[in-house]
Amino acid sequence: MKKTVLFIHSAGPQGQGQGSSNLSSYLSKELGETYRFVSPKMPEPENPVCAHWKQQLEKELHKLTGEVTLIGHSLGGSVLLKYLTEHSLDLAISGLFIIASPYWGLDKNWQSKEFTLQRNFEQKLPSIPNLFLYHSVDEDIVPFAHHIAYAEKLPQATTRELEGKQHLFLNGLPILVQDIEGM
């Protein structure tokens, strides 16, 4: 049986060539032979509501069996972390990959009570053998300081500090594929 990869996209438009669509297509193509790639459309991505995203995520997670790899891009990563630290889950998670995700509440430009993680969230994160954080050093959508904040809270994570300004990873993210295949 193929291992499953669940990809949760970013906020914003998700049509062809928009939002996480290029990254999702790239991952599906690169992982498709070896993995079952699942990339559900999250509710109202242009006006996301945390409770709705968590409900959809819960539905998607309950469909899965066996060993699962979770990938969250931007808001998708924030929602995955929020869900995993606030709900118990009877699922074998082999890896969690967080890509360019905002750390809500970090500064005045990134305030959202509904998406902000609980205090000491890192203590409530289930044990996941492979935890990776990816972020472009000079990106201008989600500042690199968010990556640093996650890295400080999650010292067990492998961090990938990427050159450039990429947030959407329009041409893919080869190191992510290598890290998944290397588990």
Short mmCIF file of the C-alpha atoms (twelve columns), coordinates in Angstrom:
data_MODEL
# 
_entry.id   MODEL 
# 
loop_
_atom_site.group_PDB 
_atom_site.id 
_atom_site.type_symbol 
_atom_site.label_atom_id 
_atom_site.label_alt_id 
_atom_site.label_comp_id 
_atom_site.label_asym_id 
_atom_site.label_seq_id 
_atom_site.Cartn_x 
_atom_site.Cartn_y 
_atom_site.Cartn_z 
_atom_site.pdbx_PDB_model_num 
ATOM 1   C CA . MET A 1   0.000   0.000  0.000   1 
ATOM 2   C CA . LYS A 2   1.258   3.485  -0.852  1 
ATOM 3   C CA . LYS A 3   1.943   5.951  1.925   1 
ATOM 4   C CA . THR A 4   -0.372  8.962  1.926   1 
ATOM 5   C CA . VAL A 5   0.704   12.596 1.695   1 
ATOM 6   C CA . LEU A 6   -1.947  15.134 2.729   1 
ATOM 7   C CA . PHE A 7   -1.231  18.653 1.436   1 
ATOM 8   C CA . ILE A 8   -3.099  21.638 2.937   1 
ATOM 9   C CA . HIS A 9   -2.858  24.715 0.728   1 
ATOM 10  C CA . SER A 10  -2.409  28.405 1.476   1 
ATOM 11  C CA . ALA A 11  -5.042  31.099 1.767   1 
ATOM 12  C CA . GLY A 12  -6.012  33.133 -1.282  1 
ATOM 13  C CA . PRO A 13  -7.152  32.133 -4.762  1 
ATOM 14  C CA . GLN A 14  -6.347  28.508 -5.597  1 
ATOM 15  C CA . GLY A 15  -7.139  28.354 -9.309  1 
ATOM 16  C CA . GLN A 16  -4.610  27.164 -11.858 1 
ATOM 17  C CA . GLY A 17  -1.372  29.117 -11.382 1 
ATOM 18  C CA . GLN A 18  -2.633  30.729 -8.159  1 
ATOM 19  C CA . GLY A 19  -1.814  30.208 -4.487  1 
ATOM 20  C CA . SER A 20  -0.478  26.746 -3.719  1 
ATOM 21  C CA . SER A 21  -1.659  25.227 -7.008  1 
ATOM 22  C CA . ASN A 22  1.776   25.084 -8.672  1 
ATOM 23  C CA . LEU A 23  3.424   23.645 -5.566  1 
ATOM 24  C CA . SER A 24  0.637   21.094 -5.174  1 
ATOM 25  C CA . SER A 25  0.885   20.047 -8.832  1 
ATOM 26  C CA . TYR A 26  4.660   19.743 -8.559  1 
ATOM 27  C CA . LEU A 27  4.439   17.576 -5.448  1 
ATOM 28  C CA . SER A 28  1.726   15.401 -6.954  1 
ATOM 29  C CA . LYS A 29  3.879   14.802 -10.026 1 
ATOM 30  C CA . GLU A 30  7.098   14.174 -8.098  1 
ATOM 31  C CA . LEU A 31  5.569   11.949 -5.406  1 
ATOM 32  C CA . GLY A 32  2.795   10.375 -7.473  1 
ATOM 33  C CA . GLU A 33  4.519   7.096  -8.301  1 
ATOM 34  C CA . THR A 34  5.392   6.228  -4.721  1 
ATOM 35  C CA . TYR A 35  2.799   8.090  -2.650  1 
ATOM 36  C CA . ARG A 36  -0.928  8.670  -2.661  1 
ATOM 37  C CA . PHE A 37  -1.129  12.481 -2.867  1 
ATOM 38  C CA . VAL A 38  -4.256  14.108 -1.401  1 
ATOM 39  C CA . SER A 39  -4.812  17.857 -1.766  1 
ATOM 40  C CA . PRO A 40  -8.323  18.892 -0.711  1 
ATOM 41  C CA . LYS A 41  -9.763  22.309 -1.442  1 
ATOM 42  C CA . MET A 42  -10.186 24.114 1.838   1 
ATOM 43  C CA . PRO A 43  -13.313 26.223 2.426   1 
ATOM 44  C CA . GLU A 44  -13.373 29.852 1.305   1 
ATOM 45  C CA . PRO A 45  -9.602  30.235 0.855   1 
ATOM 46  C CA . GLU A 46  -9.971  33.903 -0.063  1 
ATOM 47  C CA . ASN A 47  -11.720 34.584 3.242   1 
ATOM 48  C CA . PRO A 48  -10.588 31.732 5.505   1 
ATOM 49  C CA . VAL A 49  -12.300 30.983 8.805   1 
ATOM 50  C CA . CYS A 50  -10.211 28.850 11.141  1 
ATOM 51  C CA . ALA A 51  -13.147 26.780 12.448  1 
ATOM 52  C CA . HIS A 52  -14.184 25.882 8.882   1 
ATOM 53  C CA . TRP A 53  -10.644 24.911 7.906   1 
ATOM 54  C CA . LYS A 54  -10.269 22.773 11.039  1 
ATOM 55  C CA . GLN A 55  -13.587 21.029 10.289  1 
ATOM 56  C CA . GLN A 56  -12.498 20.277 6.730   1 
ATOM 57  C CA . LEU A 57  -9.098  19.109 7.929   1 
ATOM 58  C CA . GLU A 58  -10.758 16.794 10.431  1 
ATOM 59  C CA . LYS A 59  -12.916 15.281 7.659   1 
ATOM 60  C CA . GLU A 60  -9.847  14.724 5.505   1 
ATOM 61  C CA . LEU A 61  -7.808  13.215 8.337   1 
ATOM 62  C CA . HIS A 62  -10.606 10.776 9.218   1 
ATOM 63  C CA . LYS A 63  -10.564 9.439  5.644   1 
ATOM 64  C CA . LEU A 64  -6.916  8.422  5.990   1 
ATOM 65  C CA . THR A 65  -5.440  5.144  7.165   1 
ATOM 66  C CA . GLY A 66  -1.936  3.828  7.571   1 
ATOM 67  C CA . GLU A 67  1.148   5.985  7.709   1 
ATOM 68  C CA . VAL A 68  0.535   9.621  6.773   1 
ATOM 69  C CA . THR A 69  2.774   12.550 5.869   1 
ATOM 70  C CA . LEU A 70  1.306   16.019 6.413   1 
ATOM 71  C CA . ILE A 71  2.355   19.108 4.459   1 
ATOM 72  C CA . GLY A 72  1.053   22.601 5.178   1 
ATOM 73  C CA . HIS A 73  1.817   25.566 2.957   1 
ATOM 74  C CA . SER A 74  1.504   29.039 4.473   1 
ATOM 75  C CA . LEU A 75  -1.901  29.214 6.220   1 
ATOM 76  C CA . GLY A 76  -2.220  25.462 5.679   1 
ATOM 77  C CA . GLY A 77  0.802   24.934 7.920   1 
ATOM 78  C CA . SER A 78  -0.631  27.197 10.610  1 
ATOM 79  C CA . VAL A 79  -3.912  25.284 10.556  1 
ATOM 80  C CA . LEU A 80  -2.165  21.897 10.702  1 
ATOM 81  C CA . LEU A 81  -0.167  22.977 13.750  1 
ATOM 82  C CA . LYS A 82  -3.262  24.421 15.414  1 
ATOM 83  C CA . TYR A 83  -5.282  21.279 14.790  1 
ATOM 84  C CA . LEU A 84  -2.545  18.875 15.902  1 
ATOM 85  C CA . THR A 85  -1.977  20.786 19.153  1 
ATOM 86  C CA . GLU A 86  -5.672  21.126 20.033  1 
ATOM 87  C CA . HIS A 87  -7.105  17.724 19.039  1 
ATOM 88  C CA . SER A 88  -6.114  14.132 19.607  1 
ATOM 89  C CA . LEU A 89  -5.622  12.083 16.491  1 
ATOM 90  C CA . ASP A 90  -5.430  8.316  16.134  1 
ATOM 91  C CA . LEU A 91  -3.261  8.312  13.044  1 
ATOM 92  C CA . ALA A 92  0.375   7.374  12.447  1 
ATOM 93  C CA . ILE A 93  2.032   10.609 11.319  1 
ATOM 94  C CA . SER A 94  5.447   9.865  9.854   1 
ATOM 95  C CA . GLY A 95  6.278   13.462 8.965   1 
ATOM 96  C CA . LEU A 96  5.063   17.039 9.285   1 
ATOM 97  C CA . PHE A 97  6.358   19.581 6.760   1 
ATOM 98  C CA . ILE A 98  5.561   23.260 7.358   1 
ATOM 99  C CA . ILE A 99  6.288   25.618 4.451   1 
ATOM 100 C CA . ALA A 100 6.435   29.429 4.805   1 
ATOM 101 C CA . SER A 101 3.767   29.517 7.499   1 
ATOM 102 C CA . PRO A 102 2.815   32.574 9.489   1 
ATOM 103 C CA . TYR A 103 3.322   32.533 13.240  1 
ATOM 104 C CA . TRP A 104 0.141   34.339 14.195  1 
ATOM 105 C CA . GLY A 105 0.510   36.921 16.966  1 
ATOM 106 C CA . LEU A 106 4.230   37.362 16.350  1 
ATOM 107 C CA . ASP A 107 3.906   41.052 15.545  1 
ATOM 108 C CA . LYS A 108 1.292   43.733 14.879  1 
ATOM 109 C CA . ASN A 109 0.959   42.801 11.194  1 
ATOM 110 C CA . TRP A 110 0.126   39.166 11.940  1 
ATOM 111 C CA . GLN A 111 -2.730  39.260 14.413  1 
ATOM 112 C CA . SER A 112 -5.581  36.769 14.260  1 
ATOM 113 C CA . LYS A 113 -6.977  35.330 17.456  1 
ATOM 114 C CA . GLU A 114 -8.658  32.498 15.592  1 
ATOM 115 C CA . PHE A 115 -5.418  31.262 13.965  1 
ATOM 116 C CA . THR A 116 -3.051  31.990 16.890  1 
ATOM 117 C CA . LEU A 117 -1.597  28.879 18.501  1 
ATOM 118 C CA . GLN A 118 -2.182  28.181 22.183  1 
ATOM 119 C CA . ARG A 119 0.451   29.214 24.658  1 
ATOM 120 C CA . ASN A 120 3.061   26.432 24.896  1 
ATOM 121 C CA . PHE A 121 1.592   24.747 21.809  1 
ATOM 122 C CA . GLU A 122 4.886   22.931 21.287  1 
ATOM 123 C CA . GLN A 123 4.236   20.871 24.418  1 
ATOM 124 C CA . LYS A 124 0.943   19.644 22.963  1 
ATOM 125 C CA . LEU A 125 2.280   18.655 19.554  1 
ATOM 126 C CA . PRO A 126 2.201   14.872 19.231  1 
ATOM 127 C CA . SER A 127 5.477   13.067 18.792  1 
ATOM 128 C CA . ILE A 128 6.252   13.144 15.076  1 
ATOM 129 C CA . PRO A 129 9.512   11.520 13.983  1 
ATOM 130 C CA . ASN A 130 10.156  13.875 11.061  1 
ATOM 131 C CA . LEU A 131 9.388   17.566 11.512  1 
ATOM 132 C CA . PHE A 132 10.646  20.058 8.932   1 
ATOM 133 C CA . LEU A 133 10.311  23.833 8.568   1 
ATOM 134 C CA . TYR A 134 10.946  25.583 5.208   1 
ATOM 135 C CA . HIS A 135 11.146  29.319 4.576   1 
ATOM 136 C CA . SER A 136 12.831  31.652 2.099   1 
ATOM 137 C CA . VAL A 137 15.225  34.027 3.818   1 
ATOM 138 C CA . ASP A 138 14.168  37.137 1.882   1 
ATOM 139 C CA . GLU A 139 10.508  36.439 1.191   1 
ATOM 140 C CA . ASP A 140 8.181   39.404 1.483   1 
ATOM 141 C CA . ILE A 141 4.800   37.742 2.133   1 
ATOM 142 C CA . VAL A 142 5.497   35.956 5.426   1 
ATOM 143 C CA . PRO A 143 8.659   37.448 6.945   1 
ATOM 144 C CA . PHE A 144 11.544  35.143 7.844   1 
ATOM 145 C CA . ALA A 145 11.078  36.094 11.514  1 
ATOM 146 C CA . HIS A 146 8.085   33.706 11.545  1 
ATOM 147 C CA . HIS A 147 10.365  30.808 10.612  1 
ATOM 148 C CA . ILE A 148 12.770  31.771 13.387  1 
ATOM 149 C CA . ALA A 149 9.912   31.851 15.919  1 
ATOM 150 C CA . TYR A 150 8.783   28.346 14.901  1 
ATOM 151 C CA . ALA A 151 12.366  27.062 14.975  1 
ATOM 152 C CA . GLU A 152 12.802  28.380 18.528  1 
ATOM 153 C CA . LYS A 153 9.577   26.721 19.706  1 
ATOM 154 C CA . LEU A 154 10.289  23.483 17.815  1 
ATOM 155 C CA . PRO A 155 14.033  22.826 18.276  1 
ATOM 156 C CA . GLN A 156 13.552  19.186 17.236  1 
ATOM 157 C CA . ALA A 157 12.611  20.361 13.730  1 
ATOM 158 C CA . THR A 158 14.992  20.268 10.808  1 
ATOM 159 C CA . THR A 159 15.035  23.775 9.366   1 
ATOM 160 C CA . ARG A 160 15.488  24.569 5.703   1 
ATOM 161 C CA . GLU A 161 16.429  28.212 5.227   1 
ATOM 162 C CA . LEU A 162 16.063  28.772 1.508   1 
ATOM 163 C CA . GLU A 163 17.725  31.431 -0.610  1 
ATOM 164 C CA . GLY A 164 15.536  33.988 -2.358  1 
ATOM 165 C CA . LYS A 165 12.071  35.438 -1.946  1 
ATOM 166 C CA . GLN A 166 9.862   32.478 -2.747  1 
ATOM 167 C CA . HIS A 167 6.597   32.020 -0.944  1 
ATOM 168 C CA . LEU A 168 4.515   30.192 -3.530  1 
ATOM 169 C CA . PHE A 169 7.352   28.001 -4.864  1 
ATOM 170 C CA . LEU A 170 6.018   28.274 -8.395  1 
ATOM 171 C CA . ASN A 171 8.701   25.928 -9.733  1 
ATOM 172 C CA . GLY A 172 8.412   23.415 -6.912  1 
ATOM 173 C CA . LEU A 173 10.512  22.653 -3.879  1 
ATOM 174 C CA . PRO A 174 12.975  19.831 -4.659  1 
ATOM 175 C CA . ILE A 175 14.441  19.722 -1.135  1 
ATOM 176 C CA . LEU A 176 10.965  18.960 0.231   1 
ATOM 177 C CA . VAL A 177 10.622  15.985 -2.113  1 
ATOM 178 C CA . GLN A 178 14.089  14.782 -1.080  1 
ATOM 179 C CA . ASP A 179 13.203  15.102 2.606   1 
ATOM 180 C CA . ILE A 180 9.952   13.159 2.181   1 
ATOM 181 C CA . GLU A 181 11.642  10.433 0.169   1 
ATOM 182 C CA . GLY A 182 14.440  10.289 2.741   1 
ATOM 183 C CA . MET A 183 12.152  9.374  5.635   1 
# 
